[in-house]
Amino acid sequence: MTSTTSDQRIEVLDALRGLALGGILLANMLWLSGYLLAPAAVRSTMHAHPLDQLLLFLTRLLVHGKSYSIFSFLFGLGFALQMLGAKSHPHAGFVAQHGRRMFVLFLIGWAHAYFLWWGDILRFYALIGAFLLLFRRASERTLLTVALLALLAPVLLAVLREVGWMDLSAAVSRRSDRTLSLFVLANGDWAAFRHYNLGRIAEHAMANFGNGRALKIFGLFLLGLHCGRSGFLNRLRGDRTYLRHLLVWGGLIGIAASLLRLAETYGVMRRIESDIFDETLHLFAVYPLAAAYVALIALACMHASGQRALRWLAPVGRMALSNYIFHSVAAAAVFHWWGLGLAGSLPLRHCYALALLILIAQAIGSALWLRRFHYGPLEWIWRTLTRLQRAPLWR
């Protein structure tokens, strides 16, 4: 593998990470802005404009579930690359270093959840990512088998619920008063916000483990680990036929399943009252379309015009941790009481306009930052604490 080829492959991964991060912001903006906390009557006015309705529809169709799936897959792929790097530069401390890496990530995630937004995903990545060490020497068949079972976890849990063997709904049924939550965000103080946030953190954790989402994340980690060990990166840079098939079939299956789900949501077709059907449909709506996005970016990066068009994504992806936290900082400055206090009051088109401004600012800011520094600010802290030695920051 030449250095140039290796750099190009990493560029593809950075662009994919940047794309996923943008999708995560669009999906999270529904919570960060207070839209999903507003009463139904208020919420209906927040997407009364045709543009609001279109944006909400497209978010549900193209974004929900897909972005975090790509991000989770890339996390597992990154672990595979770290293992390959450890083999080429042997050291006995890889296990301890990975443990520190996950511990520091958990601390960053906990601080993010406690001070800014209860919906932080980094804590789960850290806790689940620690178990990747158990599979670092597993066979490819074992990786794929466990990954498939983990990805099917919500469907399997739905089967167990319907036959009456296991029902975790009681454990995840508690929900905060959304009207009160919205008031705390827009008009509260630090004491009220802390009490509210701790409650939502607990609910979020119980829900993610109770509905099988944590296992789905682990399945995506393992799938990324398998792909990182089995030459998937070579296909990302050279196998156009494979990528075209992945784009076409993943796109067709994912869009069709997503449209079917939305037909139920919008009352176009009668809702099928079955958790098994819902979870199976969700599986076909999310993973194939996420795979199609991966193929689309990889194909685009094979052409000079595509590389120019996507060049702004790579710096965002290289600073994914810093940019992810900045999403919440920027949103809180607009929607929380200590900022403008606009939680639950802006129409969706304005919320998405804010998201677009944040993404543009991050694309420009990340590119400028990386001209002077090797890492993003939080990436530098993460790397330094993981390796227990000061990482070089300035170029």
Residue, then its C-alpha position, 0 to 999 in steps of 0.5 A: m500500500t503506497s502512502t498516497t493510496s493510504d491517504q486517499r482511503i483515510e480521506v474517504l473515511d473522513a468524508l464519510r464521517g463528515l457526512a454522518l456528522g451532518g446528518i446527526l446534527l439534522a436529526n438531533m436538531l429536532w431535540l436540541s431545538g425543543y421541537l419534540l418537547a413542544p405540545a402537539a398543538v404547538r408542534s403542528t404550527m412549527h411545521a405548518h409551512p410547506l417547507d417545514q413539512l418537506l424538511l421533516f419528511l426528508t429528515r425522516l426519509l433520508v436521515h433518521g437512523k442512517s447517520y448514526s449507523i454510518f458513524s457507528f460502522l466507522f467507529g468499528l472500522g477505526f478500531a480495526l485500523q488501530m489494531l493494524g497499526a499496533k501490529s506494524h508498530p508492536h507494543a504491549g500496551f494496546v489493550a491498556q491504551h484502548g481501555r484509556r481511550m474508551f475511559v476518556l471518551f466516556l468522561i467527555g461524553w458524560a460532561h457533554a450529557y451533564f452540562l449540555w445535552w442528555g442525548d449524548i451518544l459518546r458514553f454508549y460508544a465508550l462503554i460498548g467500544a470497550f467490549l471490542l477487545l473481546f473480539r480482536r482475535a475472533s474469526e471473521r465468521t464469528l464477527l459476522t455472526v455476532a454482528l448479525l445477531a446484535l443488529l437483529a436485537p430489536v426484532l428478537l426483543a419484539v418476538l420475545r415481547e409478543v410471545g410473553w417471554m420478556d417485556l422491558s417496556a416497563a423499564v423504559s416507559r417513564r417519560s419526563d413531562r415534555t412541557l415542563s422540560l421545554f420550560v426548563l430549557a427556555n426559562g430555567d436556571w442551572a439547578a432546574f436544568r441539572h435536575y431535568n438533565l439527570g432525569r433525561i440521562a437516566e431515561h435515555a440510558m434505560a431506553n437505549f439498552g431496553n429497546g436494543r439500540a445499544l446492541k445495534i451499535f455493537g453490531l455496527f462496531l463489529l461489522g466495521l471491525h470485520c470490514g476493516r480486517s477483510g479488505f473493505l478499504n480496498r473496495l472503497r478505493g477501487d471496486r466500482t462494480y461492487l460500489r455501484h451494486l451497493l448504491v443501487w440495491g441499498g438505495l432501492i431497498g432503503i428508500a422503499a422501506s423508508l417510504l413504507r414506514l412513512a406511509e404508516t406515519y402519515g396515515v397513507m396506509r393503515r398501521i400494522e400493529s406489530d412490533i416485529f413488523d415495525e422493527t423489521l421494517h426499520l432494519f430494512a429502512v436504515y442499514p441498506l440506505a446507510a450502505a448506499y451512502v457509503a458507496l455514493i461517497a466512495l464513488a464520488c471520491m474516485h473522480a476529481s470533480g467528486q473529490r473537489a465537491l466533497r473536499w469540505l467534508a473531510p476536515v469536518g470528519r477529521m475533527a468529528l469529536s470537537n464538531y459533535i460537541f460544538h453542535s450542542v454548544a451552538a444549539a444551547a446558545v440559541f435555545h437554552w435559558w442562558g442564551l437566547g432562550l428560544a427552545g420550542s419557539l422556532p419553526l423547523r425551517h429556521c431550526y434547519a437554517l441554523a443547522l446549515l449555518i453550523l455545518i458551514a461554519q464547521a466546514i470553514g473552521s475545521a479547514l482553517w484549524l487543520r492548516r495550523f494544527h494536527y488535531g482538533p482541540l478535543e481530539w488532541i486532549w483525547r489522544t494525549l490522555t490516551r497515550l499518556q504523553r503530550a501529542p504534537l499539536w502545532r504543525 
